[in-house]
Amino acid sequence: MAQKNRLKYIILGLLIDRPQTGYDLTKSFDSDIGEFWSANHSQIYPLLNRMETAGLLQHDQVQVGEKLVKKRYSVTDTGQQEFFRWLQEPSPLDSAHDEFLLKLYFVKDQHADLLRVMVTEQLALHQAKLDNLNAQLADKFPTTQQQTQSYGHYQLLRHAILRERDYVAWLGEI
């Protein structure tokens, strides 16, 4: 079965929230969306053009500064219908690619110096990520009202925190 282009649906969802430029969309992958999906400008810009050609998006021109003109994209009715159809489809399980886990698989000796180094490095990285996620939660969702207004985003951030907390705890047991 061919894999569907999930990036298309991420872009549609972001643009349903508000019209954005390609640059704005790219920046979304440096923060919130980057917690669970990655994409770069070399994927996003050509996809925007294909989506517009397919009638899912439209754009207008916005001037930035004195000379720079950018395309600001918004979702068409057809794009909204496709996005909401996708939201209603069942989601298949998909495993993430964690290079540390791949390397850990090949470590034979639990007392190997390499294992200690690997675990120490990963523990520092995951603890830093956990600290960052907790700071984001406190900053973005300090009140129950903010949590309910962006419920999905709030729950996704909570999921990321729980994932990192469990990962840190697991690394501490190795």
N, C-alpha and C positions, 0 to 999 in steps of 0.2 A: 504494500500500500504506500503510495507517495505521501511524503510528509507535507503537511500544509504550511504555508508561510505564516508563522505565528507573528512575526514582526509586523506584518500588515495589520493584524488585529490590535497590536499594541499601539501602533500609530493611529489607527482609527479611534481607539479609546481615548488617547491623549488629546486628539483633535476634537472629539465630541465635548470634552471639558471646556476647551477654548481654542480658537484659531491660533496657530503658531507657525513660526518659520522653521526651516530645516535645522537651523542652528539651535533654536529653542528645543526641538525634539532631540537633537543629539545630546544636549546638556541634560536632558531627563535621564539618560543612561549613565550619567556621572553621579546620580544621587539615588532617588527612590527606586526607579525601575531597575537600576543597576544592582539592587539587592537580589533580584531573581532572574534578570535577563540582561544580556549584553548585545550591543550593536554599535557600529561605528558609522561615521559619515559616508564611507564608501558603500555601505549597505543601504543607508537611509535615503540618500539623495536619488539614486536610480529608482528605488522603490516608490518614492513620491511621484516621480514622473510616470511610472507604469500605472500607479493607482489613479492618477489624474486622467490618463488616457483611457482607463477602464471605466471612468465616470464615478469613481468612489470619492474623489476629492475635487476641489476647485481652488483657485488661488486668486488673490488680489495682490497688488503691489503696495509695499509700504516703504517710505523713505526713512532711512536711518542716517542721522547726521546730515551733512550738506549734500553729499553726492551718492552715497550708497543706497541702492534700491534692492529690497529683498522680496521674495515671494512669501506671502503669508497664506498658509493652507487652512481650509475648513472642509468639513465633511458634507457631502451631498446627501440627499434623502436615500439614494441607493446605497451609499456607504454606511449610513446609519442602519438600514435594514440588514445589510450583510453583517455588520458588527453584532447586532442584537440576535441574529440567527446563530452566529458563532458562540455567543455567550450561553445560549441554551443547549448547545451540543455537549454530550458527555466528554470529560477530559481524560485522555489516556495517561497511564503512569509513564513517567519519563525520568530516568535516573540522571543525576548531575555528574559531571566529570570532575573528579577531585584527584589531582595528580599525587597528592600525599598518600591517599588511600591506595592508589596503584603501586606506589613505591613501597608502602608498608607491606603489601601483599608478598613482596619478594624478600623481606627481611626474615632470615631463618632463626637467628639467635636473639632471644629476648634480652640478653646482656650485652649486645653489641654496642660499641661506642657510637656507631653511626645512628642507631635507634635513638639514643639519648639526644644527640644533636638534632635529629629530625623532629622529635617530639618537642624539644625545647623551642625550636624555631616556630613550629606550628602553634604551640601554646601562646607564644607572644603575639603572633598574628591574629589568632582567633580572640584572644583577650582584648586586643586593641579594637577589633571589629565589634565585639560585644559592648565595649565602653562607648564606641561611637553610636551604635544603635540605641543604647539607653539614653544617650544625650539627645538624639533625634526625637525619641518618644517624649521626653520631658519638654523639648522645645516645641514640637508640632502638636502635641495632644495633651496639654496640661489640664484640660477640663473635660468633663463628661460631655458637654455640648460639642466640643471640637471632635471628640471621639465618635459621636453619633453622626455628625455632619459629613464626615469622611470615613464611614465605618469600614469599608473594604481596605482602604489605605492603612487605617489604624490596625486592623487585624493582621494585615500582611507584615507590618512592622513588628507586631507582637510575635508573629510566627518566626520572623528572622531572629528576634531576641532569644526565643526559646530554643531554636536550632543552634545558635552560637553558644548559649549557656550549656546545653547538653554536650556539644562538641568539646568545650573547655573541660567539662567534668570528665568526659571520656578520656581525653588526653591526659588528665591528671591521674588516671588509673593505670596508664600504660607504664 
